[in-house]
Amino acid sequence: SNRYGLFFYFSSNCQYCHLFAPIVKMFQQKYDWDVMAISVDGKGIKEFPDYRTDNGSAVENKIEYFPALMLFDAHTNTLQPFQYGFSTLDALEEKANLIDTI
C-alpha cells in the first residue's frame, strides 16, 4: 500500500508479541505494506531485527496493551488503532479490507 503502513509496538518479553510477529511479517510480505517495528523495552524480536526503540510514542498514543498495531495514513499523516493483542492473518486481512486498501 502506498497510502497505509503499520507501526508494530512490541515488548521483547511478551509471549503474544513473539507469537504475533510472524503474522505481522506475513501480512507485510503478502500485501507489501511498510511496517515499522517499535520496541517498548529497547530489545529486539526475531522477525523485525531493524526495530526502533520507542521514544515515548506508545504513551503519546495511549497504547497500554502489547502487541499493538497502529495504522498510519500517509495522506492525512494520522495514526489510529488497528489491532491490540494477538490476531490471525485472516483477521488482519478483514480489517485491511474494511479500509479498502488491499
N, C-alpha and C positions, 0 to 999 in steps of 0.2 A: 504494500500500500504506500502510495506517495503521500497520502494525507495523514494517516494514522500510524502511531507507534505505541509501544508499551514500555512502561517503567516497571521492572520486576523487583520489588522490595523483598529481601530475604534476610534471614539470620543463619549463620553457619551452624548453629546448634539446634536448629528447628528441624525435626524429622519430617514434617509436612513440606517444608521448603525443599528438602532433598528429594522427596517423592514427586513434587510438583515441577521441579526444574526441568526434567527431561520432557515433560508435556509442553512446557512453555517453549523449549527448544524445538520440538516437533512442529508446533504452531508457527514459530518463526521461520523455519525452513520451508514448510509447506506453502505458506502464504507470502513469504518474502517481506515480512514486517520487521522493522527495526525494533530491537529490544535492548533497552539499557538496564543492565542488572545493577542493583544498588544494595550493598551490604550495610545493614544497620549496626553490625558489630565489628566491621572492619576486616572480616575474614571471608575468604572465598568459598565458592561452591563449584564442583567439578564441571558442570555444563556451561558455566559462564566465568571462565578464568580472567576475562578482561572486565571485571566488575569495577564499579566506583564505590568509594566509601561514602555513606550518607553524610551530608553536610548540614543536616537539620531539616531537610525537605520532608522527611516522614512526619515529623512533629508539625511542621507548617501545613501539611496536607491532612492532618488528623488521622494518620494511619496508625492504628493501635494493634492490628492483628496481622500476623505473617503466616504464610506468604501473602503478598498483595500485588495485584496488577492494577496499574493506573493507565488509563487510555489518554495518550497525548494527541491532540488535534493540531496539526501544523498550520492549518488555515486560520484557526482562531487563537492559537498559542495557549490553549487551555488544557488542564489536566482534570480528569474525572475518574471516579472508581469504575473498575471493570470487573474485578474478581477479588474477593477476600477469601483466603483459605484454599484448600485443595480443590481441584476440579478436574474433570476429564477433558480430553481433546474435543470430543463431541460437544460438550457444553460450551467450551470456548468458541467453537465454530458457530454455534447457535447465537451466542451473544454478538459475535462479529457480524453475522448476517443481519441482525437487528439494526445495526448501524449502516448496513448496505455498503460494505466496503470490500467484500470478498468477491 
